[in-house]
């Protein structure tokens, strides 16, 4: 499953690939500003 995430701090979009549908408790660090955020709360769209 490929997701497009939106960083809540700098508003940049990043791709994230997950092998499972369960996203509870998973976090991502923004490659642009270094801010850590929850994946579940910041999904912009789901890619194919």
Order of alpha helices (4+ residues) and beta strands (2+ residues): beta-beta-beta-beta-beta
